[in-house]
Amino acid sequence: MIYTLIGKLVVRAAKLFLRRKYGPTLLPKPVLAGVVALVVGLLAALGKRG
């Protein structure tokens, strides 16, 4: 349950940050791919640690 809340918080924070940086338009695909890779990497690291 706690990981779900943390995940939702991270996603909302990332969306807020990117919208402030790039505006409400669609993100460029390389930026979106980088964000997805970062989130997957963090989740994998936390999975091995816990």
Backbone as XML, in Angstrom:
<?xml version="1.0"?>
<chain id="A" units="angstrom">
  <residue number="1" name="MET">
    <atom name="N" x="0.821" y="-1.195" z="0.000"/>
    <atom name="CA" x="0.000" y="0.000" z="0.000"/>
    <atom name="C" x="0.865" y="1.259" z="0.000"/>
  </residue>
  <residue number="2" name="ILE">
    <atom name="N" x="1.897" y="1.253" z="0.806"/>
    <atom name="CA" x="2.750" y="2.438" z="0.905"/>
    <atom name="C" x="3.488" y="2.689" z="-0.409"/>
  </residue>
  <residue number="3" name="TYR">
    <atom name="N" x="3.869" y="1.612" z="-1.099"/>
    <atom name="CA" x="4.574" y="1.785" z="-2.374"/>
    <atom name="C" x="3.657" y="2.373" z="-3.437"/>
  </residue>
  <residue number="4" name="THR">
    <atom name="N" x="2.386" y="2.046" z="-3.377"/>
    <atom name="CA" x="1.424" y="2.623" z="-4.308"/>
    <atom name="C" x="1.325" y="4.126" z="-4.091"/>
  </residue>
  <residue number="5" name="LEU">
    <atom name="N" x="1.255" y="4.535" z="-2.835"/>
    <atom name="CA" x="1.174" y="5.966" z="-2.530"/>
    <atom name="C" x="2.440" y="6.689" z="-2.949"/>
  </residue>
  <residue number="6" name="ILE">
    <atom name="N" x="3.590" y="6.082" z="-2.692"/>
    <atom name="CA" x="4.862" y="6.686" z="-3.091"/>
    <atom name="C" x="4.925" y="6.798" z="-4.610"/>
  </residue>
  <residue number="7" name="GLY">
    <atom name="N" x="4.502" y="5.767" z="-5.311"/>
    <atom name="CA" x="4.500" y="5.779" z="-6.772"/>
    <atom name="C" x="3.615" y="6.878" z="-7.331"/>
  </residue>
  <residue number="8" name="LYS">
    <atom name="N" x="2.420" y="7.022" z="-6.760"/>
    <atom name="CA" x="1.511" y="8.073" z="-7.212"/>
    <atom name="C" x="2.098" y="9.455" z="-6.947"/>
  </residue>
  <residue number="9" name="LEU">
    <atom name="N" x="2.748" y="9.617" z="-5.802"/>
    <atom name="CA" x="3.372" y="10.893" z="-5.474"/>
    <atom name="C" x="4.488" y="11.229" z="-6.462"/>
  </residue>
  <residue number="10" name="VAL">
    <atom name="N" x="5.293" y="10.235" z="-6.798"/>
    <atom name="CA" x="6.396" y="10.450" z="-7.739"/>
    <atom name="C" x="5.861" y="10.829" z="-9.119"/>
  </residue>
  <residue number="11" name="VAL">
    <atom name="N" x="4.828" y="10.146" z="-9.567"/>
    <atom name="CA" x="4.257" y="10.433" z="-10.884"/>
    <atom name="C" x="3.670" y="11.836" z="-10.920"/>
  </residue>
  <residue number="12" name="ARG">
    <atom name="N" x="2.943" y="12.217" z="-9.868"/>
    <atom name="CA" x="2.351" y="13.563" z="-9.837"/>
    <atom name="C" x="3.425" y="14.636" z="-9.799"/>
  </residue>
  <residue number="13" name="ALA">
    <atom name="N" x="4.480" y="14.397" z="-9.011"/>
    <atom name="CA" x="5.570" y="15.375" z="-8.926"/>
    <atom name="C" x="6.275" y="15.506" z="-10.273"/>
  </residue>
  <residue number="14" name="ALA">
    <atom name="N" x="6.494" y="14.373" z="-10.949"/>
    <atom name="CA" x="7.149" y="14.411" z="-12.259"/>
    <atom name="C" x="6.291" y="15.177" z="-13.270"/>
  </residue>
  <residue number="15" name="LYS">
    <atom name="N" x="4.988" y="14.932" z="-13.259"/>
    <atom name="CA" x="4.093" y="15.644" z="-14.174"/>
    <atom name="C" x="4.113" y="17.141" z="-13.892"/>
  </residue>
  <residue number="16" name="LEU">
    <atom name="N" x="4.063" y="17.504" z="-12.622"/>
    <atom name="CA" x="4.069" y="18.915" z="-12.262"/>
    <atom name="C" x="5.364" y="19.582" z="-12.705"/>
  </residue>
  <residue number="17" name="PHE">
    <atom name="N" x="6.486" y="18.929" z="-12.424"/>
    <atom name="CA" x="7.788" y="19.473" z="-12.807"/>
    <atom name="C" x="7.888" y="19.647" z="-14.317"/>
  </residue>
  <residue number="18" name="LEU">
    <atom name="N" x="7.506" y="18.630" z="-15.071"/>
    <atom name="CA" x="7.623" y="18.691" z="-16.524"/>
    <atom name="C" x="6.655" y="19.692" z="-17.136"/>
  </residue>
  <residue number="19" name="ARG">
    <atom name="N" x="5.467" y="19.831" z="-16.559"/>
    <atom name="CA" x="4.527" y="20.820" z="-17.079"/>
    <atom name="C" x="5.025" y="22.230" z="-16.828"/>
  </residue>
  <residue number="20" name="ARG">
    <atom name="N" x="5.673" y="22.439" z="-15.693"/>
    <atom name="CA" x="6.231" y="23.769" z="-15.429"/>
    <atom name="C" x="7.396" y="24.068" z="-16.360"/>
  </residue>
  <residue number="21" name="LYS">
    <atom name="N" x="8.175" y="23.052" z="-16.667"/>
    <atom name="CA" x="9.349" y="23.250" z="-17.513"/>
    <atom name="C" x="8.977" y="23.393" z="-18.988"/>
  </residue>
  <residue number="22" name="TYR">
    <atom name="N" x="8.053" y="22.566" z="-19.471"/>
    <atom name="CA" x="7.729" y="22.531" z="-20.896"/>
    <atom name="C" x="6.357" y="23.095" z="-21.227"/>
  </residue>
  <residue number="23" name="GLY">
    <atom name="N" x="5.552" y="23.404" z="-20.245"/>
    <atom name="CA" x="4.206" y="23.903" z="-20.491"/>
    <atom name="C" x="3.220" y="22.750" z="-20.628"/>
  </residue>
  <residue number="24" name="PRO">
    <atom name="N" x="1.971" y="23.087" z="-20.854"/>
    <atom name="CA" x="0.937" y="22.053" z="-20.890"/>
    <atom name="C" x="0.897" y="21.250" z="-22.196"/>
  </residue>
  <residue number="25" name="THR">
    <atom name="N" x="1.782" y="21.561" z="-23.130"/>
    <atom name="CA" x="1.794" y="20.817" z="-24.397"/>
    <atom name="C" x="2.386" y="19.429" z="-24.176"/>
  </residue>
  <residue number="26" name="LEU">
    <atom name="N" x="2.285" y="18.610" z="-25.178"/>
    <atom name="CA" x="2.848" y="17.263" z="-25.094"/>
    <atom name="C" x="4.365" y="17.323" z="-24.977"/>
  </residue>
  <residue number="27" name="LEU">
    <atom name="N" x="4.913" y="16.409" z="-24.228"/>
    <atom name="CA" x="6.360" y="16.359" z="-24.045"/>
    <atom name="C" x="7.030" y="15.755" z="-25.273"/>
  </residue>
  <residue number="28" name="PRO">
    <atom name="N" x="8.253" y="16.169" z="-25.544"/>
    <atom name="CA" x="9.008" y="15.499" z="-26.599"/>
    <atom name="C" x="9.236" y="14.029" z="-26.224"/>
  </residue>
  <residue number="29" name="LYS">
    <atom name="N" x="9.223" y="13.159" z="-27.201"/>
    <atom name="CA" x="9.339" y="11.727" z="-26.927"/>
    <atom name="C" x="10.632" y="11.344" z="-26.202"/>
  </residue>
  <residue number="30" name="PRO">
    <atom name="N" x="11.784" y="11.931" z="-26.519"/>
    <atom name="CA" x="12.990" y="11.565" z="-25.770"/>
    <atom name="C" x="12.896" y="11.919" z="-24.279"/>
  </residue>
  <residue number="31" name="VAL">
    <atom name="N" x="12.249" y="13.019" z="-23.963"/>
    <atom name="CA" x="12.085" y="13.398" z="-22.557"/>
    <atom name="C" x="11.160" y="12.412" z="-21.866"/>
  </residue>
  <residue number="32" name="LEU">
    <atom name="N" x="10.071" y="12.070" z="-22.511"/>
    <atom name="CA" x="9.128" y="11.117" z="-21.948"/>
    <atom name="C" x="9.786" y="9.757" z="-21.747"/>
  </residue>
  <residue number="33" name="ALA">
    <atom name="N" x="10.573" y="9.308" z="-22.702"/>
    <atom name="CA" x="11.272" y="8.036" z="-22.585"/>
    <atom name="C" x="12.278" y="8.073" z="-21.435"/>
  </residue>
  <residue number="34" name="GLY">
    <atom name="N" x="12.954" y="9.192" z="-21.266"/>
    <atom name="CA" x="13.903" y="9.328" z="-20.165"/>
    <atom name="C" x="13.221" y="9.264" z="-18.813"/>
  </residue>
  <residue number="35" name="VAL">
    <atom name="N" x="12.070" y="9.899" z="-18.688"/>
    <atom name="CA" x="11.322" y="9.868" z="-17.428"/>
    <atom name="C" x="10.860" y="8.454" z="-17.122"/>
  </residue>
  <residue number="36" name="VAL">
    <atom name="N" x="10.353" y="7.772" z="-18.117"/>
    <atom name="CA" x="9.896" y="6.390" z="-17.914"/>
    <atom name="C" x="11.067" y="5.498" z="-17.510"/>
  </residue>
  <residue number="37" name="ALA">
    <atom name="N" x="12.207" y="5.654" z="-18.161"/>
    <atom name="CA" x="13.384" y="4.852" z="-17.824"/>
    <atom name="C" x="13.855" y="5.150" z="-16.406"/>
  </residue>
  <residue number="38" name="LEU">
    <atom name="N" x="13.807" y="6.392" z="-16.003"/>
    <atom name="CA" x="14.213" y="6.773" z="-14.651"/>
    <atom name="C" x="13.295" y="6.146" z="-13.606"/>
  </residue>
  <residue number="39" name="VAL">
    <atom name="N" x="12.006" y="6.197" z="-13.830"/>
    <atom name="CA" x="11.051" y="5.624" z="-12.878"/>
    <atom name="C" x="11.221" y="4.114" z="-12.794"/>
  </residue>
  <residue number="40" name="VAL">
    <atom name="N" x="11.391" y="3.460" z="-13.928"/>
    <atom name="CA" x="11.580" y="2.007" z="-13.927"/>
    <atom name="C" x="12.880" y="1.643" z="-13.212"/>
  </residue>
  <residue number="41" name="GLY">
    <atom name="N" x="13.927" y="2.402" z="-13.439"/>
    <atom name="CA" x="15.193" y="2.156" z="-12.762"/>
    <atom name="C" x="15.085" y="2.331" z="-11.264"/>
  </residue>
  <residue number="42" name="LEU">
    <atom name="N" x="14.394" y="3.371" z="-10.827"/>
    <atom name="CA" x="14.204" y="3.575" z="-9.390"/>
    <atom name="C" x="13.391" y="2.449" z="-8.761"/>
  </residue>
  <residue number="43" name="LEU">
    <atom name="N" x="12.355" y="2.025" z="-9.442"/>
    <atom name="CA" x="11.539" y="0.933" z="-8.911"/>
    <atom name="C" x="12.332" y="-0.371" z="-8.838"/>
  </residue>
  <residue number="44" name="ALA">
    <atom name="N" x="13.180" y="-0.612" z="-9.831"/>
    <atom name="CA" x="14.009" y="-1.821" z="-9.810"/>
    <atom name="C" x="15.015" y="-1.757" z="-8.661"/>
  </residue>
  <residue number="45" name="ALA">
    <atom name="N" x="15.605" y="-0.600" z="-8.444"/>
    <atom name="CA" x="16.576" y="-0.449" z="-7.361"/>
    <atom name="C" x="15.904" y="-0.623" z="-5.998"/>
  </residue>
  <residue number="46" name="LEU">
    <atom name="N" x="14.721" y="-0.067" z="-5.857"/>
    <atom name="CA" x="14.005" y="-0.213" z="-4.592"/>
    <atom name="C" x="13.538" y="-1.641" z="-4.380"/>
  </residue>
  <residue number="47" name="GLY">
    <atom name="N" x="13.194" y="-2.319" z="-5.469"/>
    <atom name="CA" x="12.767" y="-3.719" z="-5.369"/>
    <atom name="C" x="13.892" y="-4.621" z="-4.900"/>
  </residue>
  <residue number="48" name="LYS">
    <atom name="N" x="15.088" y="-4.398" z="-5.387"/>
    <atom name="CA" x="16.236" y="-5.218" z="-4.958"/>
    <atom name="C" x="16.632" y="-4.896" z="-3.524"/>
  </residue>
  <residue number="49" name="ARG">
    <atom name="N" x="16.459" y="-3.654" z="-3.141"/>
    <atom name="CA" x="16.879" y="-3.214" z="-1.806"/>
    <atom name="C" x="15.940" y="-3.736" z="-0.730"/>
  </residue>
  <residue number="50" name="GLY">
    <atom name="N" x="14.649" y="-3.734" z="-1.009"/>
    <atom name="CA" x="13.644" y="-4.088" z="0.008"/>
    <atom name="C" x="13.360" y="-5.503" z="-0.004"/>
  </residue>
</chain>
